[in-house]
Amino acid sequence: MPRLVGKKGNSALYTGLAMFIAAAGVVALEYFGVIDLAPDFGKETEVRSNPTSQPVKTK
């Protein structure tokens, strides 16, 4: 197998891919309510009732 002498790596592709994965992770965390950077974005909160009190909103 010949050596690829002088071939440069494709670091821009790897950097772009890493940034895309990081952005997708932030959007997923925001959607599921782990972080709250954008108000009113993501899943709605569920309302669960407690047998001894009024319904309580939970995240």
C-alpha positions as CSV (number, residue, x, y, z in Angstrom):
1,M,0.0,0.0,0.0
2,P,1.6,3.3,-1.0
3,R,2.2,6.1,1.5
4,L,0.3,9.3,1.0
5,V,3.2,11.7,1.4
6,G,2.2,15.3,1.6
7,K,-1.5,14.8,1.8
8,K,-3.1,17.3,4.1
9,G,-5.9,16.4,6.6
10,N,-9.4,17.7,6.2
11,S,-9.7,19.6,9.5
12,A,-12.4,22.0,8.3
13,L,-14.7,19.0,7.7
14,Y,-14.1,17.6,11.2
15,T,-14.5,21.1,12.8
16,G,-17.8,21.7,10.9
17,L,-19.1,18.2,11.9
18,A,-18.2,18.8,15.5
19,M,-19.9,22.1,15.5
20,F,-23.0,20.6,14.0
21,I,-23.2,17.8,16.6
22,A,-22.7,20.4,19.4
23,A,-25.5,22.6,18.1
24,A,-27.8,19.6,17.7
25,G,-27.0,18.7,21.3
26,V,-27.8,22.2,22.6
27,V,-31.1,22.2,20.7
28,A,-32.0,18.7,22.1
29,L,-31.2,19.9,25.7
30,E,-33.3,23.0,25.1
31,Y,-36.2,21.0,23.7
32,F,-36.3,18.5,26.6
33,G,-36.1,21.3,29.2
34,V,-32.7,20.6,30.6
35,I,-31.6,24.2,29.8
36,D,-33.8,27.2,29.2
37,L,-32.2,29.7,26.9
38,A,-35.3,30.4,24.7
39,P,-38.5,30.9,26.6
40,D,-41.6,28.9,25.5
41,F,-39.5,26.5,23.3
42,G,-39.7,22.8,23.7
43,K,-42.2,20.3,25.1
44,E,-45.1,21.5,27.1
45,T,-45.1,20.8,30.9
46,E,-47.4,18.1,32.1
47,V,-50.0,18.8,34.7
48,R,-50.2,16.1,37.3
49,S,-52.7,16.1,40.2
50,N,-51.8,15.2,43.7
51,P,-54.5,13.4,45.7
52,T,-54.3,15.8,48.6
53,S,-53.9,19.2,46.7
54,Q,-54.6,21.1,43.5
55,P,-52.9,20.1,40.3
56,V,-49.2,21.0,40.1
57,K,-47.2,21.8,37.0
58,T,-44.1,19.6,36.7
59,K,-41.2,19.7,34.3
